[in-house]
Amino acid sequence: MNNSKTTSSVILLFLAALIWGFSFVAQSDGGMALGAFSFNGLRLLYTALVLRFVMFVTDRIGISHSPVSPADKKRQLFAGIVCGIFLFIATNFQQVGLNLGASAGKAGFITSMYILMVPLIGLFFRQKISWNIWVAVAIALVGLYFLCVHGSFAFSPPDVCLILGALGFAGQILTIDRYGNHVDSLRLSGMQFLTAGFLTVVIAVIFEIIPSQGGFLGWVEPLTHWKMWLELSYMGILSGGIAYTLQIFCQKKLNPTIASLIMSFEAVFSALAGWLLLNQRLSTREIIGCVIMFAAVIIAQIRFHKKT
């Protein structure tokens, strides 16, 4: 493999992880101002619109293509809707966790648990799990205890929401693993964001827009501020459109283990972003939990080979 192409892919994938890490700040701030479901629904639809534009460009240069046969179209639609349902579950539990008071750093590290959940869910499909995964899960549970449990042995509501969000991301990843090689990646992503955005907007109308003071006009007021559109644009263009596109193209040129390891730095960048932009400081106990969980994520991604 060309070393220069490998190096550039590593750098660009680190950029994607950086964008995702800092997106927790935009989610935390925007969700509090507009409402968890309203902000999430708008940014998901924003991403779907951005990806539609990306598809238009990539179709013209031959990188992506639309399905031809009716069977391919049906498979593309089904895969996108199923992924979208999991994305709807994942992003909304994550957003609610942030709105309930979870820091950006904590949210990033708990969300990274999907890397451990994916192989565990695979057990139900009779997939074998290597010994390092079990070690990583045990270490992650210790880290989760330090990060989330204070005083009595109980998780707070924000922590439960973030864990459920990570479970949703695990389901989305497994669905992509099942259908990703049989459909166009960009169209799969576009459909999943469109599905998740539509479902979230429906929930937002029922629980946030209609009950809001002043009804629809009262809900629109936060959208008149430039900061809200800056945060929505960050989530829609950078986090959804650009970072996801970088992931698609960079993963084709990198070893999957290396790619996953780089993307897991999203958790580190989220803690850094929360400290720099929101003045969210983790306690010593929480920092220890983050370090332990990050070590577990790295151990889970190492591939050990038996000597022949």
N, C-alpha and C positions, 0 to 999 in steps of 0.2 A: 504494500500500500504506500502511496506517495506520502512522505513524511510531512511535507508542507500542508497537504490537504488534511492530514490527521491533526496537525497542530491547530489549524484554523478551525476545525470542527470542535476541538476541545475548548478553544477560546469562546466560540459562539454559543456552545452549550452552557458554559459558565455564565455567559451573558443572559441566557434564558433563565437559569436558576436565580440569578440576581434579580431579574424582572419579577419572577414569581415570588421571591422572598419579600420584596418591597411592596407587592400587591396587597399584603395583609394590612399594611398601613392604610391604603386607599379603602379597603373593605371595612376596616374598623371605623374610620372617620365618616365615610359616606353612608354606611349602614345606620349609624346613629342619627345622622341628619335627616335621612329620607325614610328610614324604616328598613328592616332586614330584607323582607321579601320584595319591596319596591325597588330598592337599590340593586338587589341581586337579579331581579327579572330584567331590569333595564340594561344592566351590564352584559347579561347573557345574550339578549337580543342584539345589543351593540356588537358583540363578538361575532354573532352569526352574520351580521351585515358586513363586517370587515372580512370574514372568511369568504363570503360570496364574491367580494371584490378580488381577493387573492386567487380564488378559483378562476375567475374571468381572465386574470393575467396568466396563470400557470397553464390554462387550457390553450391559450394563444401560443405559448412557447413550447408546448408539448410535454410538460412535466406531469400534468394530471389529465384525466379524461373522464367523460361521462359514461355511465353504463350503456351498453348497446342492446342486449337481449332483454325481454320482459323478465326472465328469471334473475338476471343480474340487477335490474332495477328494483325488483321486489326484495332481493337480498340486501341491497344498499339501503332501502327504506327501512326494512325491519331492523337491521343492525344499528342504524342511526337513532331510531326511536328507543330501542332498548338501552343503548348507551346514554341517551338523553334522560331517560327515567332515572338511571343510576346517578347521573350528573346532577339532576334536580334534587335528589335525596342528599347527595354529598355536599353540594355547595350551600344548600339552605341550612342544613344542620351546622355547617361551619360558620355561616354568616350569623345565625342565631347565637351560637357560642360566643362569637366576638361581641355581638350586641349585649349579651348578658354580662360582659365584663372581662372575658378572657383576654390576656395581652397578646399582641401580635407574635411575640417570640414563642409563648406557650402554644399558640394555635399552630405555628409552623412545625414545632417538634411533634405534637400529638398527631397532626395530619400525616406526618412522615411515617406513621405506623402502618400505613397501607402497604408498605414494602414488606412488612412482616405478616400482614393479614392475607395477602395474596396466596403464598404457599400453604397457609393453614386452611384456607377455604378449598384449596386444591385437594386436600385430603378426602373431601366428599366425592371427588371425581377420581379417586384411587391414584392420585399422583404421589410419587415418592418424595419424601422430604429428607434432605441431607442433615447430618448431625449438627452442622453449624447453624442451621435455621432454628433448631430447638434451643441451642445455646443462646442465640440472639434473642429469641422470644423470652427466655428466662431473664436475660439481662435487661430487656426492654421493660418487663414488668417491674423490676427493681427501680429503673429510671422513672417509670410512670408513677410509682409510689412517692418518690422524692418530689416529683414535679407537681402532682395533683392532690395528694393526701396530706392534709394539715390537721393535726389534733386527732380527732376520731377517724376511724378507718372508713371513710366515705368520700365519694367523689362529688364535687359540686355540680350543679346543673350545667354550667358552661363546659366543664370537662366532659360530661356525658354526651353533650351535643357534639363536641369536637371528635370524640371517639366514634360516634355514629356516623359523622361525616367521613372519617377515615375509612370506615367500613363501606360506605357508599362509593368512595374512590376505588377501593379494592374491587368491588363488583364491576365498576366501569372498566377497569384495567383488564379484568378477566374476559369481559365481553369483547373488548378490542382485540385481545389475544385470540379469541375464537373466530372473529370475522375480519380482522384487520388485513390479512393476506388475500382476502377474496373481494375486497371492495376498494374504491379509491379513498385514500386516507383523508384528503381535504374535504371530500363530500361527506364522509363519515363524521368528521369533526363538525362541519357546518350543520348537519342535520341534528346532531346531538345537542348543540348549543341552541338551535331553534326550538327543539322539543322542550329542553329544560327551561328556556326563557318563557315560552308560552305557558307552561304549567305554573311557573313561579308567578307570572303576572296575574293569572287567575286567582291564585292564593292571595296575592297582594291586594287585588280588588276587594275580595271578601273580607279580609282581616285588617287591612290598613287604609285603603283609599276611601271606601264607603264610610267606615266609622270615624275617619279623621275629622277634626274640627274644621268646619267650612266645606266638608265634602271634597269633591274633586279639586276645587279651586284652592282649598287649604293644602291639599297634597302637592299641588303644582308649585307652591311658593318656594320650596327649597331648590327647585330646578331653575329658578331665576338667578341663582348665584353662580358665578364663574367657577368657583372652587368645586362645586358638585360636578360640573361638566368636565373639569380637569381630571377628577377622580374616575368618572365614568369612562373618559377617553383613555386613561391609563389602563383600566381594566379591559376595555374593549379592543383597543389598538395594540398596546404593548403586551399585556399579559395574555390576552386571548389570541389575537391575530399574529403578531410577530413572534412571540416566544414559542407558541405551538408550532409555527412553520419552521422555526429554527430547529426544534426538536425533531421534526419529521426528517429533515434533510441531513442533520448531523448524525442521527442514530444510524443512518445507512453507511456511514464511513467510520464508525467506531465499534469497538468490541462492546456488546451489550452490558457487561459488567462495569466497564469504565464509564459508559454513558449513564447508567443508573447511579453510580457513585457520585458523578458530577452533579446530577439533578438533585440528589439528596442534600446538597449544600443549600438548597432552598430554605431548609430549617434554620441554618446558621444565619443566612441573610435576613430572614424574618426577625430574628432576635436583634440583629444589628439595626435593622430599620426601625423597630419599635423603640429602641434606645435613642437613636439619633433624632427621629422625627416626632415621636409621641412622648418622649421622656419616660418610657415604661421600663422600669428597672426590675430585673429579676432578683429575688432573694438568693442568698448563698445556697440554700437548700434547693431552690428551683434550678439554679445554674448547674449544681451537681446532677440533678435529674436530667437536664438537657444533655450534658456531656455523656452520661451513661446511655441515654437513648440513642444519641448519635453514634456511639461506639457499637451499639447493637445493630443499627442500620448498616454500618460498614461491614460488620462480621457477617450479616445475612447475605451480603452481595459478593463475598469472596467465594470463589469456586475452587474447592480442593480436589485434586486428582490423585487417585491411588497410583503408586509406582508399579510399573509393569515389570 
